[in-house]
């Protein structure tokens, strides 16, 4: 059975002063052992947060596809593991849209992450123009298929898919429950037999008010949460809803 998974993406937020919030979130997470809870802070906080919150999964927000080399400003999957991370977010819309990352690049990074022993949260999603053009499902399922890494030979490393309608990230808007259910079902079908075991998270302005209804949908296995994950007060109700 797929476990509910709640992941906080802190994006470019947080300093060492934020570790108290992380400790508070970890305390809440310990109350719900049936829910997998993770935080992906900025690179600068990974080691400190992994030390401060040993009971909680800590992840990175991106990695390079190469193990090492002349890539100024980049961080490899091996470096994430060394810092204390056990998973990584890849293909987030903010990187696809703003930095021009293609699905081929995302796949390259995902293979590197799996090789380093990291779980991978693979993000896919459509813009408002794509949705209004009636191409949302085809667009998203093609992103999934073109970004998928080969899982063979990677032991216990997990692949998680996060569906994030781009137009609902940080805007306060969420997709309708019917739209979410339809897209998650399409993604699971696109994954074939493996889809039965892959967790599919919803990411798009999830908060304590809407989390329960969203995660009650059959093919929604949790949430990738942005702004609401920065404080325990806002993140705790989402964890509770998952439980």
C-alpha positions as CSV (number, residue, x, y, z in Angstrom):
1,X,0.0,0.0,0.0
2,X,1.3,3.5,-0.9
3,X,2.0,5.6,2.1
4,X,0.9,9.3,2.3
5,X,3.9,11.6,1.7
6,X,4.1,15.2,2.6
7,X,7.1,17.2,1.4
8,X,7.9,20.8,2.2
9,X,9.8,22.7,-0.5
10,X,11.3,25.7,1.3
11,X,12.6,27.1,-2.0
12,X,15.0,30.1,-1.5
13,X,13.8,30.7,2.1
14,X,15.5,29.9,5.4
15,X,18.6,30.6,7.5
16,X,19.8,28.9,10.7
17,X,17.2,30.9,12.6
18,X,14.6,28.7,10.8
19,X,15.8,25.5,12.4
20,X,13.4,26.0,15.3
21,X,10.5,25.8,12.8
22,X,12.0,22.6,11.4
23,X,12.3,21.1,14.9
24,X,8.6,22.0,15.5
25,X,7.6,20.3,12.2
26,X,9.7,17.2,13.1
27,X,7.9,17.1,16.4
28,X,4.5,17.1,14.7
29,X,5.7,14.5,12.2
30,X,6.6,12.1,15.0
31,X,3.0,12.1,16.1
32,X,2.0,10.6,12.7
33,X,4.3,7.7,12.0
34,X,2.1,6.5,9.2
35,X,2.9,9.6,7.1
36,X,6.2,10.2,5.4
37,X,7.2,13.8,6.1
38,X,10.2,15.6,4.5
39,X,11.6,19.1,4.2
40,X,13.7,20.3,1.3
41,X,15.5,23.4,2.5
42,X,18.1,25.5,0.7
43,X,21.5,23.7,0.2
44,X,23.0,25.8,3.0
45,X,20.7,24.3,5.6
46,X,20.7,20.6,4.7
47,X,23.5,19.5,7.1
48,X,22.2,21.7,9.9
49,X,18.6,20.5,9.5
50,X,19.6,16.9,9.2
51,X,21.5,17.2,12.5
52,X,18.7,19.2,14.2
53,X,15.9,16.9,13.0
54,X,17.4,13.3,12.8
55,X,13.9,11.7,12.8
56,X,12.8,13.6,9.7
57,X,13.7,13.1,6.0
58,X,15.7,16.0,4.6
59,X,16.1,16.6,0.9
60,X,17.6,18.9,-1.7
61,X,15.8,21.1,-4.3
62,X,18.0,20.2,-7.3
63,X,21.2,18.5,-8.3
64,X,23.5,18.4,-11.3
65,X,23.6,15.3,-13.5
66,X,27.4,14.9,-13.3
67,X,29.1,13.5,-10.2
68,X,31.8,16.3,-10.2
69,X,33.5,18.7,-12.5
70,X,33.8,22.3,-13.7
71,X,30.2,23.3,-13.0
72,X,30.4,26.5,-11.0
73,X,27.5,26.9,-8.6
74,X,26.2,23.4,-9.0
75,X,25.7,20.6,-6.5
76,X,26.0,17.0,-7.3
77,X,23.7,14.2,-6.0
78,X,26.7,12.7,-4.1
79,X,27.2,16.1,-2.4
80,X,23.6,16.1,-1.3
81,X,24.0,12.6,0.2
82,X,27.2,13.8,1.9
83,X,25.4,16.8,3.4
84,X,22.7,14.6,4.9
85,X,19.9,14.5,2.2
86,X,18.1,11.4,1.3
87,X,15.9,12.7,-1.5
88,X,15.9,15.5,-4.1
89,X,13.2,17.5,-6.0
90,X,13.9,17.5,-9.7
91,X,12.1,19.2,-12.7
92,X,10.2,21.7,-10.6
93,X,8.3,24.1,-12.8
94,X,10.3,27.1,-11.6
95,X,13.4,25.4,-13.0
96,X,11.7,24.2,-16.2
97,X,10.0,27.5,-16.9
98,X,12.7,30.0,-15.7
99,X,15.8,28.1,-16.4
100,X,14.8,26.2,-19.5
101,X,15.3,22.7,-18.1
102,X,14.0,20.1,-20.5
103,X,12.7,16.7,-19.7
104,X,15.9,15.2,-21.0
105,X,17.9,17.3,-18.5
106,X,15.6,16.3,-15.7
107,X,16.0,12.6,-16.7
108,X,19.8,13.0,-16.7
109,X,19.6,14.5,-13.2
110,X,17.2,11.8,-12.0
111,X,19.6,9.0,-13.1
112,X,22.4,10.7,-11.2
113,X,20.3,11.0,-8.1
114,X,19.2,7.4,-8.1
115,X,22.8,6.3,-8.7
116,X,23.8,8.2,-5.5
117,X,21.0,6.5,-3.6
118,X,18.6,9.4,-3.4
119,X,14.9,9.1,-3.7
120,X,13.6,11.3,-6.5
121,X,10.6,13.6,-6.5
122,X,9.9,14.2,-10.2
123,X,7.8,17.3,-10.9
124,X,5.5,17.7,-13.9
125,X,2.8,20.2,-14.7
126,X,1.2,22.5,-17.2
127,X,0.8,26.2,-17.7
128,X,-2.5,28.0,-17.9
129,X,-2.2,28.4,-21.7
130,X,-1.7,24.6,-22.1
131,X,-4.7,23.8,-19.9
132,X,-6.9,26.4,-21.7
133,X,-5.8,24.9,-25.0
134,X,-7.1,21.5,-24.0
135,X,-3.6,19.9,-24.0
136,X,-3.0,19.5,-20.3
137,X,-3.2,15.7,-20.0
138,X,-1.1,15.0,-23.1
139,X,1.4,17.6,-22.0
140,X,1.8,16.3,-18.5
141,X,1.9,12.6,-19.4
142,X,4.5,13.3,-22.0
143,X,6.6,15.1,-19.4
144,X,6.4,12.1,-17.2
145,X,7.4,9.6,-19.9
146,X,10.2,11.8,-21.2
147,X,11.6,12.6,-17.7
148,X,11.4,9.0,-16.2
149,X,14.7,7.5,-15.1
150,X,15.5,3.8,-15.5
151,X,14.8,2.5,-12.0
152,X,16.5,-0.9,-12.6
153,X,19.4,-1.6,-10.4
154,X,18.8,1.2,-7.9
155,X,17.8,-0.9,-4.9
156,X,15.5,0.8,-2.4
157,X,15.6,4.2,-4.0
158,X,12.1,5.5,-4.6
159,X,10.5,7.5,-7.5
160,X,7.8,9.9,-6.5
161,X,5.8,12.0,-9.0
162,X,4.6,15.5,-8.1
163,X,1.9,17.0,-10.3
164,X,1.9,20.8,-10.0
165,X,-0.3,22.9,-12.2
166,X,2.0,25.8,-12.8
167,X,-0.9,28.3,-12.7
168,X,-1.7,27.3,-9.1
169,X,1.7,27.6,-7.6
170,X,1.9,30.4,-5.1
171,X,-1.2,32.1,-6.5
172,X,-3.7,30.9,-4.0
173,X,-5.6,29.0,-6.7
174,X,-6.0,25.3,-6.8
175,X,-7.2,23.0,-9.5
176,X,-10.7,21.6,-9.1
177,X,-11.0,18.3,-7.4
178,X,-12.2,16.7,-10.6
179,X,-9.3,18.1,-12.5
180,X,-6.8,16.8,-9.9
181,X,-8.3,13.4,-9.9
182,X,-8.3,13.2,-13.7
183,X,-4.7,14.2,-14.0
184,X,-3.4,11.9,-11.2
185,X,-5.3,9.0,-12.8
186,X,-3.8,9.8,-16.2
187,X,-0.3,9.9,-14.7
188,X,-0.8,6.6,-13.0
189,X,-2.0,5.0,-16.2
190,X,1.0,6.5,-18.1
191,X,3.4,4.8,-15.6
192,X,1.9,1.4,-16.5
193,X,2.3,-1.5,-14.1
194,X,4.9,0.5,-12.0
195,X,2.2,3.1,-11.4
196,X,0.6,0.9,-8.7
197,X,3.5,1.5,-6.4
198,X,4.5,5.1,-7.3
199,X,3.3,7.8,-5.0
200,X,1.8,10.8,-6.8
201,X,1.7,14.1,-4.9
202,X,-0.3,17.2,-5.7
203,X,1.5,20.5,-5.5
204,X,-0.4,23.7,-6.1
205,X,-1.2,26.1,-3.2
206,X,-1.9,23.2,-0.8
207,X,-2.9,24.5,2.7
208,X,-4.6,23.3,5.8
209,X,-8.1,24.2,4.5
210,X,-7.9,22.2,1.2
211,X,-5.5,19.4,2.0
212,X,-8.1,17.0,3.4
213,X,-10.3,17.1,0.3
214,X,-7.4,16.9,-2.1
215,X,-5.8,13.9,-0.3
216,X,-9.0,12.0,0.0
217,X,-8.9,11.5,-3.8
218,X,-8.0,8.0,-4.8
219,X,-4.8,8.7,-6.8
220,X,-3.5,11.5,-4.6
221,X,-0.8,10.1,-2.2
222,X,0.2,13.3,-0.6
223,X,1.4,16.8,-1.3
224,X,4.4,18.9,-2.3
225,X,3.9,22.1,-0.3
226,X,5.6,25.4,-0.8
227,X,4.9,28.5,1.3
228,X,2.7,26.6,3.8
229,X,5.6,24.4,4.8
230,X,7.8,27.3,6.2
231,X,6.1,27.3,9.6
232,X,4.9,24.5,11.8
233,X,1.6,26.3,12.4
234,X,0.7,26.1,8.7
235,X,2.4,22.8,7.8
236,X,1.0,20.8,10.8
237,X,-2.7,20.8,9.5
238,X,-1.5,19.4,6.2
239,X,0.3,16.5,7.9
240,X,-2.7,15.9,10.1
241,X,-4.9,15.8,7.0
242,X,-2.7,13.2,5.4
243,X,-3.0,11.0,8.5
